[in-house]
C-alpha cells in the first residue's frame, strides 16, 4: 500500500474556513480577558510558591478534573454531537482554542491527531494552571473519542516553542502521530462574537476560580491572600494606562473616572447600574458570574481597583460595602474622593476599639489593603 496522501481542503471548505474566521474581540473585552489571564498567572505562582510545584498540582487536580469534564460536556451540548468519532474530538478541541483566541492549529492524521499553539495568555503561569493540558484533553477524548489517549509533549510555560497535545489510538507510538502527514484540518465553529465573549469569560474566569478554591479550601485564606493582595494591587497599576486610554478617562474628574470604572466593571459580565449619591457614585451589581465563588475573589478585585486608582488618581477610591459572595443580595461598590463619609459602611467607633478604627481608616482610603492586613495582624498578635 502506498503512503496516505494529505487531503487538501476542497474549494467549498476553503470558502467556509474564510467565512468562519474568528472575529476579533473588541478592545474592551480584550482588556478584561487580559486582566483575568494575569489574575490566573498570579494565582498559579502563589499556590506554587506556598506549597511547591508537586503539591500545587496535587491540590488543583480534583478541581481541574471536574471542570474539564463539565466544560467538555458543555461543548458537546453546544454542538449537539451525539456520535463518537475522532473528527468530533478534533472539532471540539478547535472550539475551545478558537474562543480563547489562541494562535493554534489542529490537524487530523491517519493514525490520530495533533494540536499546537504558539501563543497563550497563560504562558507565564506555573503548572498549577498548565496542568489543565493533562486534564482537558483527557476529558475531550473520553467524551468524543474513547480509545484515544492524549499526550502533552510541549508547554510554553516550560520554555518550549509551543504548547502541543497529540491524540493517539491506544497501542500506537505517539511519535508516529507527530511525524504523520496532515490529512484534514477541522473547520472552526460557527459562533458570533457575543457567544465567544461568554465562553471566554467562562474559561478565563474559571481558571482563576479553580486555583483560588484549591488554595483556600486546602490551606485556608490567610497565606494566599497575603501573597496575592500586593500582586493584584500591582496588576491594577500595570493596567491603569490601558484602562485610562480605553475608556477615555479624565483622571481629575470623578464623574469621568466613575463612568469608566462602571463600564470596565460591567465588562466582566456583571449586570450593574451606576447611581450618583452625595459623596460620589455607587455601582450596584445585581448579577455577577463570581457570585457563587469565594469572597476572597472579591477582596482581590478590591486590591486590583486599589492599584488601578493609586496609579490614575490617588485621591479617588473604590470600596465595596456589600458583596454577594458573602450572602448579600447585591454588590455595592462606592467611588468617591478620599476622606468622604462612607455612609453605607462606616459607623461611629470609639477610641478604645483599635480594630474598628483601623477598619475606618481602610474604608476611608487612608491606608491600602496591604497596610490594613499588616496592621490588623499586629493588633491580633497583641490581642487588641
C-alpha positions in Angstrom: 0.0 0.0 0.0 1.2 3.5 -0.8 1.6 6.2 1.8 -1.5 8.1 2.6 -1.5 11.4 0.8 -2.6 14.6 2.6 -6.1 15.7 1.7 -6.3 19.3 1.0 -9.5 21.3 1.8 -12.0 21.5 -1.0 -12.8 24.8 -2.6 -16.1 24.9 -0.7 -14.3 24.1 2.6 -11.8 26.8 2.0 -14.6 29.3 1.5 -16.2 28.0 4.7 -12.9 28.4 6.6 -12.6 32.0 5.4 -16.2 32.7 6.3 -15.7 31.3 9.8 -12.5 33.2 10.5 -12.5 34.1 14.2 -13.9 37.6 14.8 -11.5 39.8 16.8 -12.6 40.7 20.3 -13.2 44.4 20.7 -10.6 46.2 22.7 -12.7 46.5 25.9 -13.4 42.7 26.0 -9.8 42.0 25.2 -8.7 44.2 28.2 -11.0 42.3 30.5 -9.6 38.9 29.2 -6.0 40.1 29.6 -6.8 41.1 33.2 -8.3 37.7 34.0 -5.3 36.0 32.5 -3.0 38.0 34.7 -5.2 37.0 37.7 -4.8 33.4 36.8 -1.0 33.7 36.3 -0.6 35.4 39.7 -2.7 32.7 41.4 -0.7 29.9 39.9 2.6 31.4 41.2 1.1 32.0 44.6 0.0 28.4 45.1 3.3 27.1 43.7 5.3 29.4 46.0 3.3 28.4 49.1 3.3 24.6 48.8 5.7 23.8 46.0 5.2 22.6 42.4 4.2 19.0 43.0 1.9 19.7 45.9 0.3 22.6 44.0 -0.6 20.2 41.1 -2.0 17.7 43.6 -4.1 20.4 45.3 -5.7 21.5 42.0 -6.2 18.1 40.5 -9.7 17.4 41.6 -11.0 20.9 40.6 -9.3 20.6 37.2 -10.8 17.1 36.6 -14.3 18.2 37.4 -14.0 21.5 35.5 -12.6 19.7 32.4 -15.4 17.2 32.2 -18.0 19.9 32.8 -16.7 22.2 30.1 -16.3 19.3 27.6 -19.9 18.3 28.1 -21.0 21.9 27.6 -19.2 21.9 24.3 -20.9 18.7 23.3 -24.3 20.1 24.2 -23.5 23.4 22.4 -22.5 21.5 19.2 -25.2 18.8 19.5 -22.8 16.0 18.9 -24.1 12.5 19.7 -21.8 10.2 17.8 -18.2 9.3 18.9 -15.5 9.9 16.3 -12.1 11.4 16.1 -13.4 14.1 13.8 -15.7 15.3 16.6 -12.8 15.2 19.0 -10.7 17.4 16.7 -13.6 19.8 16.2 -14.2 20.1 19.9 -10.5 20.9 20.5 -10.7 23.6 17.9 -13.7 25.0 19.7 -12.0 25.8 23.0 -8.9 27.2 21.3 -11.0 29.3 19.0 -12.8 31.2 21.7 -9.7 31.8 23.8 -8.0 33.4 20.7 -5.0 31.1 20.7 -2.7 31.1 17.7 -3.4 27.4 17.2 -3.5 24.6 14.7 -5.5 21.4 14.8 -4.6 18.6 12.4 -6.0 15.1 11.7 -3.7 12.4 10.7 -4.4 8.8 9.6 -3.5 7.5 13.0 -4.6 10.2 15.4 -4.3 14.0 15.6 -2.3 16.9 17.0 -2.9 20.3 18.3 -0.4 23.1 18.8 -0.4 26.8 19.9 2.5 29.2 19.6 1.0 31.8 21.9 -1.1 31.7 25.1 -2.3 34.2 27.7 -1.1 31.8 30.4 2.3 31.2 29.0 4.0 32.7 32.1 1.9 30.6 34.5 3.1 27.6 36.6 1.9 24.0 36.2 -0.9 24.8 38.6 -2.7 26.2 35.6 -0.8 24.5 32.7 -1.6 21.0 34.1 -5.0 21.6 32.5 -3.3 20.3 29.4 -3.3 16.9 31.1 -6.9 17.0 32.2 -8.9 18.8 29.4 -7.6 16.7 26.5 -8.3 13.6 28.6 -11.9 14.7 29.1 -12.3 15.6 25.5 -11.1 12.2 24.4 -13.3 10.4 26.9 -16.4 12.3 25.8 -15.8 12.4 22.0 -13.5 9.6 21.0 -13.0 6.8 23.6 -10.0 4.7 22.6 -7.7 7.7 22.1 -5.0 8.7 24.6 -3.7 12.3 24.9 -0.1 13.3 25.4 1.3 16.7 26.1 4.9 16.8 25.0 5.4 20.6 24.9 4.4 23.6 27.0 5.2 27.3 26.5 5.3 27.7 30.3 8.2 25.2 30.4 10.2 27.3 27.8 9.2 25.2 24.8 8.4 26.9 21.5 4.8 25.9 21.6 2.1 24.1 23.6 1.2 20.8 21.9 -1.2 17.9 22.5 -1.3 14.7 20.5 -4.2 12.2 20.4 -3.1 8.7 19.8 -5.0 5.5 19.2 -4.5 3.1 22.0 -1.4 0.9 21.4 0.2 3.3 18.9 3.5 5.1 19.3 3.0 8.9 19.8 6.0 9.6 17.5 4.0 8.1 14.6 1.3 10.8 15.1 3.9 13.5 15.4 5.6 12.5 12.1 2.4 11.6 10.1 1.2 13.9 7.4 -1.9 16.0 8.0 -4.9 14.7 6.1 -7.5 17.1 7.4 -7.8 20.4 9.4 -11.2 20.8 11.2 -13.1 23.9 10.5 -13.6 26.5 13.2 -17.0 26.5 14.9 -19.8 28.8 13.8 -20.1 31.4 16.5 -20.8 35.1 16.8 -18.7 37.5 18.9 -21.3 37.7 21.7 -21.2 34.0 22.3 -17.4 33.9 22.1 -17.3 36.5 24.8 -19.5 34.4 27.1 -17.4 31.3 26.6 -14.1 33.1 27.0 -15.2 34.6 30.4 -16.3 31.1 31.4 -12.8 29.8 30.7 -10.7 32.7 31.8 -12.6 33.4 35.0 -12.8 29.7 35.7 -9.0 29.2 35.6 -8.6 31.8 38.3 -11.5 30.4 40.4 -10.1 26.9 40.3 -6.8 27.9 41.8 -8.5 30.1 44.5 -10.8 27.3 45.6 -8.0 24.8 45.7 -5.8 27.1 47.8 -8.4 28.4 50.2 -10.1 25.1 50.8 -6.9 23.3 51.5 -4.6 25.8 53.3 -7.0 28.5 54.4 -7.3 32.1 53.1 -4.5 33.8 55.1 -1.4 32.8 53.2 -3.0 33.0 49.7 -4.4 36.5 50.4 -1.1 37.8 51.9 0.7 36.6 48.8 -1.9 37.8 46.2 -3.1 41.1 47.7 0.1 43.0 46.8 0.3 41.3 43.5 -3.2 42.2 42.4 -2.5 45.7 43.5 0.4 45.7 41.1 -1.7 44.2 38.3 -4.1 47.2 38.8 -1.2 49.6 38.4 0.0 47.8 35.3 -3.3 48.0 33.6 -4.0 51.6 34.6 -2.9 53.2 31.4 -4.8 50.8 29.2 -7.9 51.4 31.3 -7.5 55.2 31.1 -6.9 55.2 27.3 -9.7 52.6 26.5 -12.4 54.4 28.5 -11.1 57.9 27.7 -10.9 58.8 31.4 -10.2 62.3 32.6 -8.2 61.5 35.7 -9.1 64.6 37.7 -12.8 64.3 37.0 -14.7 62.0 39.4 -17.7 61.7 37.0 -15.3 60.5 34.2 -13.5 58.1 36.4 -16.7 56.6 37.8 -18.2 56.1 34.4 -15.0 54.5 33.2 -15.0 52.1 36.2 -18.6 51.3 35.7 -18.1 50.3 32.1 -14.9 48.4 32.9 -16.6 46.6 35.9 -19.5 45.6 33.6 -17.1 44.1 31.0 -16.7 41.2 33.5 -20.3 40.2 32.7 -21.6 41.9 35.8 -25.1 43.3 35.3 -25.0 46.6 37.2 -26.2 50.2 37.3 -24.4 53.4 38.3 -26.1 55.7 40.8 -24.9 59.1 42.0 -25.0 59.9 45.7 -23.9 62.8 47.9 -20.4 61.5 48.3 -19.8 60.3 44.7 -21.1 57.2 42.9 -22.2 53.6 43.7 -22.0 50.7 41.3 -24.9 48.3 42.2 -24.4 44.8 40.8 -27.4 42.6 40.6 -25.8 39.7 38.7 -22.2 38.5 38.7 -20.5 35.3 37.3 -18.5 35.2 40.6 -21.4 35.5 43.0 -21.2 31.8 43.8 -17.4 31.8 44.3 -15.2 32.6 47.3 -15.5 36.0 48.9 -11.7 36.2 48.7 -12.0 36.7 44.9 -14.0 39.9 45.6 -11.3 41.0 48.0 -8.7 40.6 45.3 -10.8 42.6 42.9 -10.7 45.3 45.6 -6.9 45.1 45.6 -6.8 45.4 41.9 -9.0 48.5 41.9 -6.9 50.0 44.7 -3.8 49.7 42.5 -5.6 51.0 39.4 -6.8 54.1 41.2 -3.5 54.7 43.0 -1.9 54.9 39.6 -4.6 57.1 37.9 -5.5 59.4 40.8 -4.7 58.5 44.4 -7.4 61.0 45.6 -10.1 58.6 44.4 -11.1 55.3 46.0 -13.4 52.4 45.2 -14.7 50.3 48.0 -17.2 47.5 48.3 -19.7 47.6 51.2 -21.9 44.6 50.3 -20.9 41.6 48.2 -22.9 38.6 47.0 -20.1 36.2 47.8 -20.9 36.8 51.5 -24.7 36.4 51.1 -25.7 39.9 50.2 -28.4 40.3 47.5 -26.3 42.8 45.6 -22.8 44.1 45.5 -22.2 47.8 46.2 -19.0 49.5 45.0 -18.6 53.1 46.1 -16.5 55.5 44.2 -15.6 58.8 45.8 -12.8 61.1 46.9 -10.7 60.1 49.9 -11.9 61.4 53.2 -15.6 61.5 52.3 -18.1 59.8 54.6 -18.8 56.2 53.8 -22.5 56.3 54.7 -23.1 52.7 53.8 -20.3 51.1 55.7 -18.5 53.4 58.2 -20.2 53.6 61.6 -19.3 55.6 64.7 -16.4 53.9 66.6 -14.8 54.6 69.9 -11.2 55.3 70.6 -10.9 52.1 72.7 -11.5 49.9 69.7 -8.3 49.9 67.6 -9.6 47.2 65.1 -12.6 49.3 64.2 -10.5 52.4 64.0 -8.3 50.6 61.6 -11.2 49.4 59.6 -12.5 53.0 59.3 -9.1 54.2 58.0 -9.2 51.5 55.4 -12.8 52.3 54.4 -11.9 56.0 54.1 -9.0 55.1 51.8 -6.3 56.3 54.2 -4.5 53.0 54.1 -4.2 50.3 51.4 -5.5 46.7 51.6 -1.9 45.5 52.3 -1.3 48.1 55.1 -4.7 47.2 56.6 -3.9 43.5 56.7 -0.4 44.0 58.2 -1.7 46.3 60.9 -4.6 44.1 61.7 -2.2 41.1 62.1 -0.2 43.1 64.6 -3.4 44.0 66.6 -4.3 40.3 66.7 -0.8 39.4 67.8 -1.1 42.0 70.6 -4.6 40.8 71.4 -6.1 44.3 70.9 
